[in-house]
Amino acid sequence: MTIEYDNFVDAKGLQCPQPLLLASQAIKKMLPSSVLLLEATDPHTDLDLQVWCERFGHQIVHTEEKDDLFRFWIQKGV
């Protein structure tokens, strides 16, 4: 499945809270409704992103997990 995205963050090998911090920094520079692709290997990233998105009005539009790689497509809130 191919999902378009506007920005990419590579957080592979980083532990919590680093993936979330990188995603937060990247999404602040993006336009509303743009999509950020975050790749991470820390399994706790999923829960962190869910709470963060709910708090700041963003939406996880798709996730994939394969061989300890987690991919999250996050749409910036308006």
N, CA, C and O atoms as a Tripos MOL2 file, in Angstrom:
@<TRIPOS>MOLECULE
protein
  312   311    78     0     0
PROTEIN
NO_CHARGES

@<TRIPOS>ATOM
      1 N           0.8460   -1.1820    0.0000 N.3       1 MET1
      2 CA          0.0000    0.0000    0.0000 C.3       1 MET1
      3 C           0.8880    1.2410    0.0000 C.2       1 MET1
      4 O           1.8230    1.3460    0.7940 O.2       1 MET1
      5 N           0.5950    2.1560   -0.8760 N.am      2 THR2
      6 CA          1.3550    3.3980   -0.9570 C.3       2 THR2
      7 C           0.4930    4.5490   -0.4430 C.2       2 THR2
      8 O          -0.5970    4.8030   -0.9560 O.2       2 THR2
      9 N           0.9910    5.2260    0.5610 N.am      3 ILE3
     10 CA          0.2930    6.3840    1.1190 C.3       3 ILE3
     11 C           1.2120    7.5780    0.9630 C.2       3 ILE3
     12 O           2.3760    7.5340    1.3630 O.2       3 ILE3
     13 N           0.6940    8.6270    0.3890 N.am      4 GLU4
     14 CA          1.5090    9.8240    0.1820 C.3       4 GLU4
     15 C           1.7380   10.5380    1.5150 C.2       4 GLU4
     16 O           0.9130   10.4870    2.4260 O.2       4 GLU4
     17 N           2.8800   11.1970    1.5890 N.am      5 TYR5
     18 CA          3.2100   11.9700    2.7830 C.3       5 TYR5
     19 C           4.0140   13.1960    2.3630 C.2       5 TYR5
     20 O           4.6070   13.2310    1.2850 O.2       5 TYR5
     21 N           4.0200   14.1970    3.2350 N.am      6 ASP6
     22 CA          4.6660   15.4720    2.9360 C.3       6 ASP6
     23 C           6.0120   15.6430    3.6260 C.2       6 ASP6
     24 O           6.8390   16.4420    3.1860 O.2       6 ASP6
     25 N           6.2340   14.9060    4.6930 N.am      7 ASN7
     26 CA          7.4860   15.0110    5.4420 C.3       7 ASN7
     27 C           7.8000   13.6520    6.0510 C.2       7 ASN7
     28 O           6.9000   12.8420    6.2730 O.2       7 ASN7
     29 N           9.0700   13.4060    6.3190 N.am      8 PHE8
     30 CA          9.5180   12.1050    6.8080 C.3       8 PHE8
     31 C          10.4630   12.2830    7.9890 C.2       8 PHE8
     32 O          11.3420   13.1450    7.9720 O.2       8 PHE8
     33 N          10.2700   11.4540    9.0160 N.am      9 VAL9
     34 CA         11.1680   11.4400   10.1690 C.3       9 VAL9
     35 C          11.6580   10.0110   10.3730 C.2       9 VAL9
     36 O          10.8640    9.0780   10.4930 O.2       9 VAL9
     37 N          12.9700    9.8580   10.4100 N.am     10 ASP10
     38 CA         13.5990    8.5640   10.6570 C.3      10 ASP10
     39 C          14.0230    8.5160   12.1200 C.2      10 ASP10
     40 O          15.0120    9.1350   12.5110 O.2      10 ASP10
     41 N          13.2650    7.7750   12.9240 N.am     11 ALA11
     42 CA         13.5710    7.6560   14.3490 C.3      11 ALA11
     43 C          13.9860    6.2240   14.6940 C.2      11 ALA11
     44 O          13.9000    5.8070   15.8490 O.2      11 ALA11
     45 N          14.4300    5.4870   13.6990 N.am     12 LYS12
     46 CA         14.8510    4.1070   13.9360 C.3      12 LYS12
     47 C          16.0550    4.0930   14.8830 C.2      12 LYS12
     48 O          16.9890    4.8800   14.7310 O.2      12 LYS12
     49 N          16.0150    3.1820   15.8640 N.am     13 GLY13
     50 CA         17.1060    3.0480   16.8190 C.3      13 GLY13
     51 C          17.0060    3.9780   18.0140 C.2      13 GLY13
     52 O          17.7910    3.8620   18.9560 O.2      13 GLY13
     53 N          16.0560    4.8950   17.9900 N.am     14 LEU14
     54 CA         15.8880    5.8360   19.1030 C.3      14 LEU14
     55 C          14.8420    5.3150   20.0780 C.2      14 LEU14
     56 O          13.8700    4.6700   19.6810 O.2      14 LEU14
     57 N          15.0520    5.6010   21.3510 N.am     15 GLN15
     58 CA         14.1210    5.1630   22.3880 C.3      15 GLN15
     59 C          13.2410    6.3280   22.8210 C.2      15 GLN15
     60 O          13.5710    7.4960   22.6170 O.2      15 GLN15
     61 N          12.1370    5.9790   23.4110 N.am     16 CYS16
     62 CA         11.1790    6.9230   23.9440 C.3      16 CYS16
     63 C          11.8860    7.9050   24.8860 C.2      16 CYS16
     64 O          12.6730    7.4590   25.7220 O.2      16 CYS16
     65 N          11.6520    9.1820   24.7970 N.am     17 PRO17
     66 CA         10.6550    9.9040   24.0210 C.3      17 PRO17
     67 C          11.1840   10.4990   22.7100 C.2      17 PRO17
     68 O          10.5000   11.3170   22.0940 O.2      17 PRO17
     69 N          12.3700   10.1110   22.2780 N.am     18 GLN18
     70 CA         12.9870   10.7290   21.0990 C.3      18 GLN18
     71 C          12.1110   10.6800   19.8370 C.2      18 GLN18
     72 O          11.9920   11.7070   19.1690 O.2      18 GLN18
     73 N          11.4890    9.5390   19.4700 N.am     19 PRO19
     74 CA         10.6570    9.5440   18.2590 C.3      19 PRO19
     75 C           9.5290   10.5780   18.3230 C.2      19 PRO19
     76 O           9.2370   11.2590   17.3390 O.2      19 PRO19
     77 N           8.9040   10.6810   19.4920 N.am     20 LEU20
     78 CA          7.8260   11.6480   19.6600 C.3      20 LEU20
     79 C           8.3430   13.0790   19.5570 C.2      20 LEU20
     80 O           7.6980   13.9250   18.9380 O.2      20 LEU20
     81 N           9.4840   13.3560   20.1470 N.am     21 LEU21
     82 CA         10.0530   14.7080   20.0760 C.3      21 LEU21
     83 C          10.3940   15.0910   18.6380 C.2      21 LEU21
     84 O          10.1380   16.2200   18.2190 O.2      21 LEU21
     85 N          10.9660   14.1610   17.8870 N.am     22 LEU22
     86 CA         11.2860   14.4460   16.4790 C.3      22 LEU22
     87 C          10.0210   14.6660   15.6620 C.2      22 LEU22
     88 O           9.9760   15.5550   14.8120 O.2      22 LEU22
     89 N           8.9940   13.8600   15.9160 N.am     23 ALA23
     90 CA          7.7200   14.0310   15.2070 C.3      23 ALA23
     91 C           7.1060   15.3880   15.5330 C.2      23 ALA23
     92 O           6.5960   16.0730   14.6460 O.2      23 ALA23
     93 N           7.1550   15.7730   16.7940 N.am     24 SER24
     94 CA          6.5960   17.0540   17.2200 C.3      24 SER24
     95 C           7.3100   18.2220   16.5500 C.2      24 SER24
     96 O           6.6670   19.1600   16.0800 O.2      24 SER24
     97 N           8.6330   18.1650   16.5060 N.am     25 GLN25
     98 CA          9.4010   19.2330   15.8540 C.3      25 GLN25
     99 C           9.0720   19.3190   14.3690 C.2      25 GLN25
    100 O           8.9260   20.4140   13.8250 O.2      25 GLN25
    101 N           8.9570   18.1790   13.7190 N.am     26 ALA26
    102 CA          8.6900   18.1600   12.2810 C.3      26 ALA26
    103 C           7.2910   18.6640   11.9610 C.2      26 ALA26
    104 O           7.1120   19.4440   11.0260 O.2      26 ALA26
    105 N           6.3050   18.2280   12.7240 N.am     27 ILE27
    106 CA          4.9200   18.5680   12.3990 C.3      27 ILE27
    107 C           4.6260   20.0470   12.6540 C.2      27 ILE27
    108 O           3.7360   20.6180   12.0250 O.2      27 ILE27
    109 N           5.3700   20.6700   13.5740 N.am     28 LYS28
    110 CA          5.1830   22.1020   13.8330 C.3      28 LYS28
    111 C           5.4820   22.9420   12.5940 C.2      28 LYS28
    112 O           4.9130   24.0200   12.4230 O.2      28 LYS28
    113 N           6.3650   22.4580   11.7390 N.am     29 LYS29
    114 CA          6.7710   23.1970   10.5430 C.3      29 LYS29
    115 C           5.8830   22.8970    9.3360 C.2      29 LYS29
    116 O           6.0840   23.4660    8.2630 O.2      29 LYS29
    117 N           4.9090   22.0130    9.5040 N.am     30 MET30
    118 CA          4.0780   21.5750    8.3880 C.3      30 MET30
    119 C           2.7500   22.3240    8.3580 C.2      30 MET30
    120 O           2.3080   22.8770    9.3650 O.2      30 MET30
    121 N           2.1290   22.3310    7.1920 N.am     31 LEU31
    122 CA          0.8190   22.9500    7.0280 C.3      31 LEU31
    123 C          -0.2720   22.0280    7.5650 C.2      31 LEU31
    124 O          -0.1010   20.8090    7.5770 O.2      31 LEU31
    125 N          -1.3990   22.6020    8.0130 N.am     32 PRO32
    126 CA         -2.5140   21.7670    8.4630 C.3      32 PRO32
    127 C          -2.9320   20.7800    7.3680 C.2      32 PRO32
    128 O          -2.8900   21.0980    6.1800 O.2      32 PRO32
    129 N          -3.3270   19.6010    7.7820 N.am     33 SER33
    130 CA         -3.7720   18.4960    6.9200 C.3      33 SER33
    131 C          -2.6350   17.7970    6.1860 C.2      33 SER33
    132 O          -2.8870   16.8210    5.4790 O.2      33 SER33
    133 N          -1.3790   18.2630    6.3270 N.am     34 SER34
    134 CA         -0.2500   17.5560    5.7150 C.3      34 SER34
    135 C          -0.0120   16.2720    6.4950 C.2      34 SER34
    136 O          -0.4560   16.1170    7.6320 O.2      34 SER34
    137 N           0.7020   15.3590    5.8480 N.am     35 VAL35
    138 CA          0.9440   14.0490    6.4520 C.3      35 VAL35
    139 C           2.4360   13.8440    6.6980 C.2      35 VAL35
    140 O           3.2700   14.0790    5.8230 O.2      35 VAL35
    141 N           2.7450   13.4030    7.9060 N.am     36 LEU36
    142 CA          4.1060   13.0800    8.3150 C.3      36 LEU36
    143 C           4.2350   11.5620    8.3890 C.2      36 LEU36
    144 O           3.3830   10.8900    8.9690 O.2      36 LEU36
    145 N           5.2910   11.0290    7.8050 N.am     37 LEU37
    146 CA          5.6070    9.6090    7.9580 C.3      37 LEU37
    147 C           6.7330    9.4890    8.9780 C.2      37 LEU37
    148 O           7.8120   10.0520    8.7990 O.2      37 LEU37
    149 N           6.4670    8.7520   10.0420 N.am     38 LEU38
    150 CA          7.4600    8.5020   11.0870 C.3      38 LEU38
    151 C           7.7990    7.0190   11.0790 C.2      38 LEU38
    152 O           6.9090    6.1710   11.1440 O.2      38 LEU38
    153 N           9.0870    6.7120   10.9980 N.am     39 GLU39
    154 CA          9.5510    5.3300   11.1100 C.3      39 GLU39
    155 C          10.3110    5.1960   12.4220 C.2      39 GLU39
    156 O          11.2030    5.9930   12.7170 O.2      39 GLU39
    157 N           9.9520    4.1810   13.2080 N.am     40 ALA40
    158 CA         10.5770    3.9750   14.5120 C.3      40 ALA40
    159 C          10.7070    2.4800   14.7970 C.2      40 ALA40
    160 O          10.0140    1.6530   14.2060 O.2      40 ALA40
    161 N          11.6060    2.1630   15.7110 N.am     41 THR41
    162 CA         11.7850    0.7750   16.1260 C.3      41 THR41
    163 C          11.3830    0.5540   17.5830 C.2      41 THR41
    164 O          11.3030   -0.5910   18.0280 O.2      41 THR41
    165 N          11.1330    1.6080   18.3190 N.am     42 ASP42
    166 CA         10.7070    1.4880   19.7140 C.3      42 ASP42
    167 C           9.2100    1.1620   19.7510 C.2      42 ASP42
    168 O           8.4030    1.9650   19.2840 O.2      42 ASP42
    169 N           8.8200    0.0020   20.2960 N.am     43 PRO43
    170 CA          7.4030   -0.3750   20.3040 C.3      43 PRO43
    171 C           6.5180    0.5420   21.1440 C.2      43 PRO43
    172 O           5.3000    0.5350   20.9720 O.2      43 PRO43
    173 N           7.0930    1.3240   22.0400 N.am     44 HIS44
    174 CA          6.2990    2.2450   22.8550 C.3      44 HIS44
    175 C           5.8810    3.4940   22.0820 C.2      44 HIS44
    176 O           5.0490    4.2680   22.5570 O.2      44 HIS44
    177 N           6.4410    3.6920   20.9150 N.am     45 THR45
    178 CA          6.1150    4.8710   20.1080 C.3      45 THR45
    179 C           4.6300    4.9230   19.7900 C.2      45 THR45
    180 O           4.0440    6.0050   19.7460 O.2      45 THR45
    181 N           4.0140    3.7680   19.5680 N.am     46 ASP46
    182 CA          2.5970    3.7070   19.2080 C.3      46 ASP46
    183 C           1.7260    4.3890   20.2580 C.2      46 ASP46
    184 O           0.9280    5.2650   19.9250 O.2      46 ASP46
    185 N           1.8670    4.0030   21.4960 N.am     47 LEU47
    186 CA          1.0550    4.5870   22.5670 C.3      47 LEU47
    187 C           1.3580    6.0700   22.7440 C.2      47 LEU47
    188 O           0.4430    6.8760   22.9130 O.2      47 LEU47
    189 N           2.6300    6.4300   22.7050 N.am     48 ASP48
    190 CA          3.0100    7.8410   22.8350 C.3      48 ASP48
    191 C           2.3490    8.6890   21.7540 C.2      48 ASP48
    192 O           1.8190    9.7640   22.0360 O.2      48 ASP48
    193 N           2.3820    8.1990   20.5140 N.am     49 LEU49
    194 CA          1.7920    8.9530   19.4060 C.3      49 LEU49
    195 C           0.2830    9.0760   19.5420 C.2      49 LEU49
    196 O          -0.2850   10.1240   19.2330 O.2      49 LEU49
    197 N          -0.3700    8.0150   20.0020 N.am     50 GLN50
    198 CA         -1.8220    8.0690   20.1620 C.3      50 GLN50
    199 C          -2.2240    9.1610   21.1490 C.2      50 GLN50
    200 O          -3.1320    9.9460   20.8810 O.2      50 GLN50
    201 N          -1.5500    9.2050   22.2790 N.am     51 VAL51
    202 CA         -1.8530   10.2120   23.3050 C.3      51 VAL51
    203 C          -1.5340   11.6090   22.7850 C.2      51 VAL51
    204 O          -2.3260   12.5350   22.9640 O.2      51 VAL51
    205 N          -0.3850   11.7650   22.1460 N.am     52 TRP52
    206 CA          0.0430   13.0610   21.6050 C.3      52 TRP52
    207 C          -0.9380   13.5590   20.5450 C.2      52 TRP52
    208 O          -1.3300   14.7260   20.5620 O.2      52 TRP52
    209 N          -1.3350   12.6810   19.6230 N.am     53 CYS53
    210 CA         -2.2710   13.0840   18.5670 C.3      53 CYS53
    211 C          -3.6070   13.5140   19.1570 C.2      53 CYS53
    212 O          -4.1810   14.5200   18.7380 O.2      53 CYS53
    213 N          -4.0970   12.7620   20.1160 N.am     54 GLU54
    214 CA         -5.3670   13.1140   20.7460 C.3      54 GLU54
    215 C          -5.2720   14.4750   21.4340 C.2      54 GLU54
    216 O          -6.2000   15.2800   21.3650 O.2      54 GLU54
    217 N          -4.1670   14.7180   22.0850 N.am     55 ARG55
    218 CA         -4.0010   15.9720   22.8300 C.3      55 ARG55
    219 C          -3.8760   17.1840   21.9120 C.2      55 ARG55
    220 O          -4.3830   18.2590   22.2330 O.2      55 ARG55
    221 N          -3.2000   17.0180   20.7620 N.am     56 PHE56
    222 CA         -2.9240   18.1610   19.8990 C.3      56 PHE56
    223 C          -3.7460   18.1910   18.6170 C.2      56 PHE56
    224 O          -3.5110   19.0400   17.7570 O.2      56 PHE56
    225 N          -4.7000   17.2850   18.4760 N.am     57 GLY57
    226 CA         -5.6200   17.3360   17.3470 C.3      57 GLY57
    227 C          -5.0980   16.7470   16.0540 C.2      57 GLY57
    228 O          -5.6530   17.0090   14.9870 O.2      57 GLY57
    229 N          -4.0330   15.9520   16.1310 N.am     58 HIS58
    230 CA         -3.5250   15.2730   14.9420 C.3      58 HIS58
    231 C          -4.2100   13.9110   14.8360 C.2      58 HIS58
    232 O          -4.8980   13.4800   15.7610 O.2      58 HIS58
    233 N          -4.0140   13.2380   13.6980 N.am     59 GLN59
    234 CA         -4.6570   11.9430   13.5050 C.3      59 GLN59
    235 C          -3.6800   10.9530   12.8840 C.2      59 GLN59
    236 O          -3.0200   11.2610   11.8910 O.2      59 GLN59
    237 N          -3.5920    9.7800   13.4630 N.am     60 ILE60
    238 CA         -2.8210    8.6960   12.8500 C.3      60 ILE60
    239 C          -3.7290    8.0770   11.7930 C.2      60 ILE60
    240 O          -4.7290    7.4380   12.1200 O.2      60 ILE60
    241 N          -3.3730    8.2730   10.5200 N.am     61 VAL61
    242 CA         -4.2460    7.8090    9.4390 C.3      61 VAL61
    243 C          -3.9230    6.3920    8.9850 C.2      61 VAL61
    244 O          -4.7540    5.7350    8.3590 O.2      61 VAL61
    245 N          -2.7190    5.9170    9.2980 N.am     62 HIS62
    246 CA         -2.3560    4.5500    8.9210 C.3      62 HIS62
    247 C          -1.1190    4.1350    9.7070 C.2      62 HIS62
    248 O          -0.2570    4.9600   10.0080 O.2      62 HIS62
    249 N          -1.0430    2.8560   10.0330 N.am     63 THR63
    250 CA          0.1490    2.3090   10.6790 C.3      63 THR63
    251 C           0.5210    0.9930   10.0190 C.2      63 THR63
    252 O          -0.3340    0.2830    9.4910 O.2      63 THR63
    253 N           1.8010    0.6830   10.0570 N.am     64 GLU64
    254 CA          2.3010   -0.6010    9.5720 C.3      64 GLU64
    255 C           3.3780   -1.0810   10.5300 C.2      64 GLU64
    256 O           4.1340   -0.2830   11.0850 O.2      64 GLU64
    257 N           3.4390   -2.3950   10.7160 N.am     65 GLU65
    258 CA          4.5010   -2.9980   11.5230 C.3      65 GLU65
    259 C           5.0520   -4.1910   10.7600 C.2      65 GLU65
    260 O           4.3030   -5.0710   10.3330 O.2      65 GLU65
    261 N           6.3610   -4.2120   10.5950 N.am     66 LYS66
    262 CA          6.9960   -5.3330    9.9070 C.3      66 LYS66
    263 C           8.4270   -5.4600   10.4100 C.2      66 LYS66
    264 O           9.2050   -4.5080   10.3520 O.2      66 LYS66
    265 N           8.7660   -6.6520   10.9050 N.am     67 ASP67
    266 CA         10.1370   -6.9350   11.3430 C.3      67 ASP67
    267 C          10.6820   -5.8770   12.3020 C.2      67 ASP67
    268 O          11.7780   -5.3570   12.0960 O.2      67 ASP67
    269 N           9.9280   -5.5650   13.3350 N.am     68 ASP68
    270 CA         10.3400   -4.5920   14.3580 C.3      68 ASP68
    271 C          10.4670   -3.1630   13.8410 C.2      68 ASP68
    272 O          11.0880   -2.3250   14.4950 O.2      68 ASP68
    273 N           9.8950   -2.8770   12.6920 N.am     69 LEU69
    274 CA          9.8420   -1.5080   12.1730 C.3      69 LEU69
    275 C           8.3930   -1.0490   12.2250 C.2      69 LEU69
    276 O           7.4940   -1.7090   11.7040 O.2      69 LEU69
    277 N           8.1880    0.0860   12.8570 N.am     70 PHE70
    278 CA          6.8550    0.6700   12.9810 C.3      70 PHE70
    279 C           6.8070    1.9210   12.1130 C.2      70 PHE70
    280 O           7.6870    2.7790   12.1880 O.2      70 PHE70
    281 N           5.7600    2.0120   11.2850 N.am     71 ARG71
    282 CA          5.5930    3.1760   10.4090 C.3      71 ARG71
    283 C           4.2450    3.8160   10.7230 C.2      71 ARG71
    284 O           3.2220    3.1340   10.7910 O.2      71 ARG71
    285 N           4.2560    5.1220   10.9100 N.am     72 PHE72
    286 CA          3.0550    5.8650   11.2740 C.3      72 PHE72
    287 C           2.8690    7.0330   10.3070 C.2      72 PHE72
    288 O           3.7810    7.8360   10.1100 O.2      72 PHE72
    289 N           1.6880    7.1200    9.7090 N.am     73 TRP73
    290 CA          1.3340    8.2670    8.8810 C.3      73 TRP73
    291 C           0.4300    9.1420    9.7450 C.2      73 TRP73
    292 O          -0.6550    8.7240   10.1500 O.2      73 TRP73
    293 N           0.8870   10.3490   10.0200 N.am     74 ILE74
    294 CA          0.1920   11.2460   10.9420 C.3      74 ILE74
    295 C          -0.2440   12.4960   10.1870 C.2      74 ILE74
    296 O           0.5760   13.1960    9.5920 O.2      74 ILE74
    297 N          -1.5440   12.7640   10.2210 N.am     75 GLN75
    298 CA         -2.0590   13.9690    9.5710 C.3      75 GLN75
    299 C          -2.1330   15.0810   10.6060 C.2      75 GLN75
    300 O          -2.7130   14.9220   11.6800 O.2      75 GLN75
    301 N          -1.5320   16.2080   10.2540 N.am     76 LYS76
    302 CA         -1.5310   17.3550   11.1640 C.3      76 LYS76
    303 C          -2.9380   17.9150   11.2830 C.2      76 LYS76
    304 O          -3.6600   18.0380   10.2930 O.2      76 LYS76
    305 N          -3.3110   18.2500   12.4970 N.am     77 GLY77
    306 CA         -4.6180   18.8460   12.7430 C.3      77 GLY77
    307 C          -4.7210   20.2430   12.1480 C.2      77 GLY77
    308 O          -3.7170   20.8990   11.8690 O.2      77 GLY77
    309 N          -5.9550   20.6750   11.9640 N.am     78 VAL78
    310 CA         -6.1870   21.9980   11.3710 C.3      78 VAL78
    311 C          -6.3220   23.0590   12.4350 C.2      78 VAL78
    312 O          -6.5200   24.2310   12.1160 O.2      78 VAL78
@<TRIPOS>BOND
     1     1     2 1
     2     2     3 1
     3     3     4 2
     4     3     5 am
     5     5     6 1
     6     6     7 1
     7     7     8 2
     8     7     9 am
     9     9    10 1
    10    10    11 1
    11    11    12 2
    12    11    13 am
    13    13    14 1
    14    14    15 1
    15    15    16 2
    16    15    17 am
    17    17    18 1
    18    18    19 1
    19    19    20 2
    20    19    21 am
    21    21    22 1
    22    22    23 1
    23    23    24 2
    24    23    25 am
    25    25    26 1
    26    26    27 1
    27    27    28 2
    28    27    29 am
    29    29    30 1
    30    30    31 1
    31    31    32 2
    32    31    33 am
    33    33    34 1
    34    34    35 1
    35    35    36 2
    36    35    37 am
    37    37    38 1
    38    38    39 1
    39    39    40 2
    40    39    41 am
    41    41    42 1
    42    42    43 1
    43    43    44 2
    44    43    45 am
    45    45    46 1
    46    46    47 1
    47    47    48 2
    48    47    49 am
    49    49    50 1
    50    50    51 1
    51    51    52 2
    52    51    53 am
    53    53    54 1
    54    54    55 1
    55    55    56 2
    56    55    57 am
    57    57    58 1
    58    58    59 1
    59    59    60 2
    60    59    61 am
    61    61    62 1
    62    62    63 1
    63    63    64 2
    64    63    65 am
    65    65    66 1
    66    66    67 1
    67    67    68 2
    68    67    69 am
    69    69    70 1
    70    70    71 1
    71    71    72 2
    72    71    73 am
    73    73    74 1
    74    74    75 1
    75    75    76 2
    76    75    77 am
    77    77    78 1
    78    78    79 1
    79    79    80 2
    80    79    81 am
    81    81    82 1
    82    82    83 1
    83    83    84 2
    84    83    85 am
    85    85    86 1
    86    86    87 1
    87    87    88 2
    88    87    89 am
    89    89    90 1
    90    90    91 1
    91    91    92 2
    92    91    93 am
    93    93    94 1
    94    94    95 1
    95    95    96 2
    96    95    97 am
    97    97    98 1
    98    98    99 1
    99    99   100 2
   100    99   101 am
   101   101   102 1
   102   102   103 1
   103   103   104 2
   104   103   105 am
   105   105   106 1
   106   106   107 1
   107   107   108 2
   108   107   109 am
   109   109   110 1
   110   110   111 1
   111   111   112 2
   112   111   113 am
   113   113   114 1
   114   114   115 1
   115   115   116 2
   116   115   117 am
   117   117   118 1
   118   118   119 1
   119   119   120 2
   120   119   121 am
   121   121   122 1
   122   122   123 1
   123   123   124 2
   124   123   125 am
   125   125   126 1
   126   126   127 1
   127   127   128 2
   128   127   129 am
   129   129   130 1
   130   130   131 1
   131   131   132 2
   132   131   133 am
   133   133   134 1
   134   134   135 1
   135   135   136 2
   136   135   137 am
   137   137   138 1
   138   138   139 1
   139   139   140 2
   140   139   141 am
   141   141   142 1
   142   142   143 1
   143   143   144 2
   144   143   145 am
   145   145   146 1
   146   146   147 1
   147   147   148 2
   148   147   149 am
   149   149   150 1
   150   150   151 1
   151   151   152 2
   152   151   153 am
   153   153   154 1
   154   154   155 1
   155   155   156 2
   156   155   157 am
   157   157   158 1
   158   158   159 1
   159   159   160 2
   160   159   161 am
   161   161   162 1
   162   162   163 1
   163   163   164 2
   164   163   165 am
   165   165   166 1
   166   166   167 1
   167   167   168 2
   168   167   169 am
   169   169   170 1
   170   170   171 1
   171   171   172 2
   172   171   173 am
   173   173   174 1
   174   174   175 1
   175   175   176 2
   176   175   177 am
   177   177   178 1
   178   178   179 1
   179   179   180 2
   180   179   181 am
   181   181   182 1
   182   182   183 1
   183   183   184 2
   184   183   185 am
   185   185   186 1
   186   186   187 1
   187   187   188 2
   188   187   189 am
   189   189   190 1
   190   190   191 1
   191   191   192 2
   192   191   193 am
   193   193   194 1
   194   194   195 1
   195   195   196 2
   196   195   197 am
   197   197   198 1
   198   198   199 1
   199   199   200 2
   200   199   201 am
   201   201   202 1
   202   202   203 1
   203   203   204 2
   204   203   205 am
   205   205   206 1
   206   206   207 1
   207   207   208 2
   208   207   209 am
   209   209   210 1
   210   210   211 1
   211   211   212 2
   212   211   213 am
   213   213   214 1
   214   214   215 1
   215   215   216 2
   216   215   217 am
   217   217   218 1
   218   218   219 1
   219   219   220 2
   220   219   221 am
   221   221   222 1
   222   222   223 1
   223   223   224 2
   224   223   225 am
   225   225   226 1
   226   226   227 1
   227   227   228 2
   228   227   229 am
   229   229   230 1
   230   230   231 1
   231   231   232 2
   232   231   233 am
   233   233   234 1
   234   234   235 1
   235   235   236 2
   236   235   237 am
   237   237   238 1
   238   238   239 1
   239   239   240 2
   240   239   241 am
   241   241   242 1
   242   242   243 1
   243   243   244 2
   244   243   245 am
   245   245   246 1
   246   246   247 1
   247   247   248 2
   248   247   249 am
   249   249   250 1
   250   250   251 1
   251   251   252 2
   252   251   253 am
   253   253   254 1
   254   254   255 1
   255   255   256 2
   256   255   257 am
   257   257   258 1
   258   258   259 1
   259   259   260 2
   260   259   261 am
   261   261   262 1
   262   262   263 1
   263   263   264 2
   264   263   265 am
   265   265   266 1
   266   266   267 1
   267   267   268 2
   268   267   269 am
   269   269   270 1
   270   270   271 1
   271   271   272 2
   272   271   273 am
   273   273   274 1
   274   274   275 1
   275   275   276 2
   276   275   277 am
   277   277   278 1
   278   278   279 1
   279   279   280 2
   280   279   281 am
   281   281   282 1
   282   282   283 1
   283   283   284 2
   284   283   285 am
   285   285   286 1
   286   286   287 1
   287   287   288 2
   288   287   289 am
   289   289   290 1
   290   290   291 1
   291   291   292 2
   292   291   293 am
   293   293   294 1
   294   294   295 1
   295   295   296 2
   296   295   297 am
   297   297   298 1
   298   298   299 1
   299   299   300 2
   300   299   301 am
   301   301   302 1
   302   302   303 1
   303   303   304 2
   304   303   305 am
   305   305   306 1
   306   306   307 1
   307   307   308 2
   308   307   309 am
   309   309   310 1
   310   310   311 1
   311   311   312 2
@<TRIPOS>SUBSTRUCTURE
     1 MET1         2 RESIDUE 1 A MET
     2 THR2         6 RESIDUE 1 A THR
     3 ILE3        10 RESIDUE 1 A ILE
     4 GLU4        14 RESIDUE 1 A GLU
     5 TYR5        18 RESIDUE 1 A TYR
     6 ASP6        22 RESIDUE 1 A ASP
     7 ASN7        26 RESIDUE 1 A ASN
     8 PHE8        30 RESIDUE 1 A PHE
     9 VAL9        34 RESIDUE 1 A VAL
    10 ASP10       38 RESIDUE 1 A ASP
    11 ALA11       42 RESIDUE 1 A ALA
    12 LYS12       46 RESIDUE 1 A LYS
    13 GLY13       50 RESIDUE 1 A GLY
    14 LEU14       54 RESIDUE 1 A LEU
    15 GLN15       58 RESIDUE 1 A GLN
    16 CYS16       62 RESIDUE 1 A CYS
    17 PRO17       66 RESIDUE 1 A PRO
    18 GLN18       70 RESIDUE 1 A GLN
    19 PRO19       74 RESIDUE 1 A PRO
    20 LEU20       78 RESIDUE 1 A LEU
    21 LEU21       82 RESIDUE 1 A LEU
    22 LEU22       86 RESIDUE 1 A LEU
    23 ALA23       90 RESIDUE 1 A ALA
    24 SER24       94 RESIDUE 1 A SER
    25 GLN25       98 RESIDUE 1 A GLN
    26 ALA26      102 RESIDUE 1 A ALA
    27 ILE27      106 RESIDUE 1 A ILE
    28 LYS28      110 RESIDUE 1 A LYS
    29 LYS29      114 RESIDUE 1 A LYS
    30 MET30      118 RESIDUE 1 A MET
    31 LEU31      122 RESIDUE 1 A LEU
    32 PRO32      126 RESIDUE 1 A PRO
    33 SER33      130 RESIDUE 1 A SER
    34 SER34      134 RESIDUE 1 A SER
    35 VAL35      138 RESIDUE 1 A VAL
    36 LEU36      142 RESIDUE 1 A LEU
    37 LEU37      146 RESIDUE 1 A LEU
    38 LEU38      150 RESIDUE 1 A LEU
    39 GLU39      154 RESIDUE 1 A GLU
    40 ALA40      158 RESIDUE 1 A ALA
    41 THR41      162 RESIDUE 1 A THR
    42 ASP42      166 RESIDUE 1 A ASP
    43 PRO43      170 RESIDUE 1 A PRO
    44 HIS44      174 RESIDUE 1 A HIS
    45 THR45      178 RESIDUE 1 A THR
    46 ASP46      182 RESIDUE 1 A ASP
    47 LEU47      186 RESIDUE 1 A LEU
    48 ASP48      190 RESIDUE 1 A ASP
    49 LEU49      194 RESIDUE 1 A LEU
    50 GLN50      198 RESIDUE 1 A GLN
    51 VAL51      202 RESIDUE 1 A VAL
    52 TRP52      206 RESIDUE 1 A TRP
    53 CYS53      210 RESIDUE 1 A CYS
    54 GLU54      214 RESIDUE 1 A GLU
    55 ARG55      218 RESIDUE 1 A ARG
    56 PHE56      222 RESIDUE 1 A PHE
    57 GLY57      226 RESIDUE 1 A GLY
    58 HIS58      230 RESIDUE 1 A HIS
    59 GLN59      234 RESIDUE 1 A GLN
    60 ILE60      238 RESIDUE 1 A ILE
    61 VAL61      242 RESIDUE 1 A VAL
    62 HIS62      246 RESIDUE 1 A HIS
    63 THR63      250 RESIDUE 1 A THR
    64 GLU64      254 RESIDUE 1 A GLU
    65 GLU65      258 RESIDUE 1 A GLU
    66 LYS66      262 RESIDUE 1 A LYS
    67 ASP67      266 RESIDUE 1 A ASP
    68 ASP68      270 RESIDUE 1 A ASP
    69 LEU69      274 RESIDUE 1 A LEU
    70 PHE70      278 RESIDUE 1 A PHE
    71 ARG71      282 RESIDUE 1 A ARG
    72 PHE72      286 RESIDUE 1 A PHE
    73 TRP73      290 RESIDUE 1 A TRP
    74 ILE74      294 RESIDUE 1 A ILE
    75 GLN75      298 RESIDUE 1 A GLN
    76 LYS76      302 RESIDUE 1 A LYS
    77 GLY77      306 RESIDUE 1 A GLY
    78 VAL78      310 RESIDUE 1 A VAL
